[in-house]
Amino acid sequence: MACDRYRRLLPALSDRELGPLRRFLVARHAIRCAACSTELEELEAMRTALRTRLTYHRAPPGLAARIGSALPREAPPAEVEPRRWARPAWTLAGSGLVGALAGIALTVVVLGGHSAGGDRELQGVIDSQIRARMADHLTDMPTSDQHTVKPWLSARLPISPPVPELKDVGFPLVGGRMDFIDGRPTAVVVYRHGKHVVNLYAWAATAAADTAFRTTRRQGFNIVSWRQSGIAYHAVSDCEADALMRFAQEIERAATGS
C-alpha cells in the first residue's frame, strides 16, 4: 500500500535525511493521513525530548587525537587516467534527453531551489501548525510566564525572540516549543485568542533586510510575515485577519521596545 511506503520514510523525514522531492511528497502525505501524522508527531516529540532532556557530557581533551592515532592509515588512492571521450550533440538532442533534463532541473528548482524559498517557508509553518494541533502538542514548555519561555527558547536557539505578555490585549501566552522549518531551527511562541491558537514562528535571518508586514491566507490559516533586526517572523492562526495583524503589531512593538 502507498501508506506503508510513506510510513517507512517517516523516520528519515524526521531526521532531515530526505531530498527535497521525497521530503515534499512524504510531508504532503503525512498531512493528509491521520495515522502517519500521529506517527510523525511521536517521532518529533522523541527528538525534542532527547534534545532537551538528556544530559550531555563533553568528551575529554585529546580523545579525538587518540582515536585518530589508533585508526589504521589509509593508502592514498591511485591516480586514475581520465577517460577521454565525446558524444555528438545530436545524440542528446535527438533522443529527447535535453528536454528530460530540463524538466528535471525545473522540478528541482521549484521544489528545492531558492526561488521557492518563500513558498517553502509558508508551507512549512502551515504544516507545523497542523501537526501540532493534530497531535495536541502545542508546546514543549507549557507556561504563561514570559520569563520562563524566553530563556528556555534562547538557550536552544541562536536568536532570542520577543515573548511579551499580551493578555491585556486579548492574546494570553500559552508557552513555547522548538521546531524545524525548511531545515532551520525555529522558535515557536504560542498564544491564544479566544478559541483560536496563534503561533509566532521566529528564526535567524541575519543576512536578510528588514521587511514590512505581508499578509497571506493559505489552507484556512491567516499568516502575517515580516523580518526585523535579523529575525524572520511568521504569525499564523485561523483567527480573523485583522486580529492577527494586531497581534503582529504588538510583537513588533515588543521587539523594538517601543
C-alpha positions in Angstrom: 0.0 0.0 0.0 1.1 3.6 -0.6 0.7 4.4 3.1 3.1 1.7 4.1 5.7 3.0 1.6 5.4 6.5 3.0 5.4 5.3 6.6 8.8 3.6 6.1 10.1 7.0 5.2 8.8 8.9 8.2 11.9 8.3 10.4 14.1 9.7 7.5 11.8 12.7 7.2 12.0 13.4 11.0 15.8 13.1 10.8 16.0 15.5 7.8 17.6 12.8 5.6 15.3 13.1 2.6 16.0 15.1 -0.5 13.6 18.0 -1.5 11.3 15.9 -3.7 10.8 13.0 -1.3 10.5 15.4 1.6 7.7 17.2 -0.2 5.9 14.0 -1.1 6.2 12.4 2.4 5.2 15.5 4.2 2.2 16.1 2.0 1.1 12.5 2.7 1.6 12.9 6.4 -0.6 16.0 6.5 -3.4 14.1 4.8 -3.0 10.7 6.6 -4.0 10.8 10.3 -2.1 7.6 11.2 1.2 8.9 9.6 0.7 12.3 11.0 0.4 10.8 14.5 3.5 8.7 14.0 5.5 11.7 12.7 4.4 13.7 15.7 5.6 10.9 18.0 9.0 10.9 16.2 9.3 14.7 16.5 8.3 14.5 20.2 11.0 11.9 20.8 13.6 14.1 19.0 12.6 17.1 21.2 12.8 15.0 24.4 16.2 13.7 23.5 17.4 17.2 22.6 16.0 18.9 25.7 16.0 16.4 28.5 19.1 14.3 28.1 22.3 15.2 29.9 25.2 15.9 27.5 28.8 15.1 28.6 31.7 16.8 26.9 34.4 14.5 25.5 37.7 14.7 27.4 40.5 16.7 25.8 42.6 14.7 23.4 40.0 12.0 22.8 39.8 12.8 19.1 43.6 12.7 18.7 43.8 9.3 20.5 41.1 7.8 18.3 42.7 9.2 15.1 46.1 7.7 16.1 44.6 4.3 16.8 43.0 4.0 13.3 45.0 2.4 10.5 46.4 4.7 7.9 44.8 4.5 4.5 46.9 4.4 1.4 46.3 7.3 -0.9 44.1 6.4 -3.9 45.9 5.5 -7.1 45.9 8.1 -9.9 43.3 7.3 -12.5 43.7 8.4 -16.0 40.6 10.4 -17.0 38.7 8.8 -19.9 38.6 10.9 -23.0 35.5 10.5 -24.9 32.9 12.7 -26.5 29.4 12.2 -27.7 27.8 14.1 -30.6 25.4 16.8 -29.5 22.8 15.5 -31.9 22.6 12.2 -29.9 21.3 14.1 -26.8 19.0 16.4 -28.7 17.6 13.7 -30.9 16.9 11.3 -28.0 14.9 13.8 -26.1 17.3 13.8 -23.2 17.8 17.6 -23.3 14.1 18.1 -22.7 14.0 15.5 -20.0 17.0 17.0 -18.2 15.4 20.5 -18.5 12.3 19.1 -16.9 14.2 17.5 -14.0 16.1 20.8 -13.4 12.9 22.7 -13.4 11.4 20.3 -10.8 14.4 20.7 -8.6 14.2 24.5 -8.8 10.5 24.5 -8.0 10.7 22.0 -5.1 14.1 22.7 -3.6 15.7 25.8 -5.1 16.0 29.3 -3.7 13.3 30.6 -5.9 10.7 28.7 -4.0 12.2 29.5 -0.6 9.4 31.9 0.5 6.7 29.4 -0.5 8.5 26.6 1.3 8.7 28.7 4.5 4.9 29.5 4.3 4.1 25.8 3.7 6.5 24.8 6.5 4.8 26.9 9.1 1.3 25.8 8.0 2.5 22.1 8.2 3.9 22.7 11.6 0.7 24.4 12.8 -1.4 21.4 11.5 0.9 18.8 13.0 0.9 20.5 16.4 -2.8 20.7 16.6 -3.5 17.2 15.3 -1.1 15.7 17.9 -2.3 18.1 20.6 1.4 19.1 21.1 1.3 22.8 21.1 4.2 23.4 23.5 7.4 21.9 24.8 7.4 24.4 27.6 3.7 25.0 28.7 3.6 28.1 30.9 2.1 31.6 30.8 5.3 33.0 32.4 7.2 35.0 29.7 10.3 34.9 32.0 10.4 31.1 31.7 9.6 30.8 27.9 12.0 33.4 26.6 15.2 32.0 28.3 14.1 28.4 27.5 14.0 29.3 23.8 17.1 31.5 23.9 19.1 28.6 25.4 18.3 26.3 22.5 18.4 28.7 19.5 20.8 31.3 18.0 18.2 34.0 18.5 16.2 35.5 21.3 12.7 36.2 20.1 10.4 38.5 21.9 7.9 36.9 24.3 5.7 39.7 25.5 2.7 39.1 27.8 -0.3 40.2 25.7 -3.2 39.0 27.9 -4.4 42.6 28.4 -4.9 42.9 24.6 -6.6 39.6 24.1 -3.6 37.2 23.4 -2.7 35.3 26.6 0.6 33.4 26.5 0.4 29.6 26.4 4.0 28.5 26.1 6.8 27.7 23.6 8.2 24.9 21.6 11.1 24.2 19.1 10.5 23.1 15.6 12.4 22.9 12.3 11.1 24.8 9.3 12.8 24.2 6.0 15.8 22.9 7.9 16.0 25.9 10.2 15.8 25.6 14.0 12.8 27.7 14.8 11.3 29.2 17.9 7.5 28.9 18.3 5.8 31.1 20.8 2.2 30.1 21.4 -0.7 32.3 22.3 -4.4 32.1 22.3 -7.1 34.5 21.0 -10.5 33.3 22.2 -10.7 29.7 21.0 -8.0 30.2 18.4 -4.3 29.2 18.7 -1.8 31.8 17.5 1.7 30.6 16.7 4.6 33.0 16.3 7.4 31.4 14.3 10.8 33.0 14.5 14.2 32.0 13.1 17.6 33.7 12.4 17.7 35.8 9.2 20.8 37.8 9.8 21.7 38.2 6.1 18.2 39.5 5.1 17.0 43.0 5.2 14.0 44.1 7.3 10.7 43.9 5.5 7.2 45.3 6.2 4.2 43.2 7.1 3.0 40.9 4.4 -0.4 39.1 4.7 -1.3 35.7 3.2 -4.1 33.2 3.6 -3.5 29.5 3.0 -5.3 26.3 3.8 -7.7 28.2 6.1 -5.0 30.0 8.0 -4.1 33.7 8.0 -0.4 34.5 8.0 1.4 37.8 8.7 5.1 37.7 7.8 7.9 40.2 8.3 11.6 40.5 9.1 13.1 42.7 11.8 16.6 43.0 13.3 17.9 39.7 11.9 14.9 37.6 12.7 12.2 36.3 10.3 8.7 36.2 11.8 5.5 34.4 10.7 2.4 34.8 12.8 -0.1 32.1 12.0 -3.7 31.5 13.1 -7.2 30.7 12.0 -8.4 33.8 13.8 -9.6 36.9 12.0 -7.1 38.6 9.7 -7.4 41.9 11.5 -6.9 40.3 14.9 -3.8 38.6 13.7 -2.5 41.9 12.3 -3.0 43.5 15.8 -1.0 40.6 17.3 1.8 41.1 14.8 2.0 44.8 15.6 2.2 44.0 19.3 5.1 41.6 18.7 6.9 44.3 16.6 6.5 46.9 19.3 7.8 44.4 21.9 10.8 43.7 19.7 11.7 47.3 19.3 10.9 48.2 22.9 8.5 51.0 21.7 
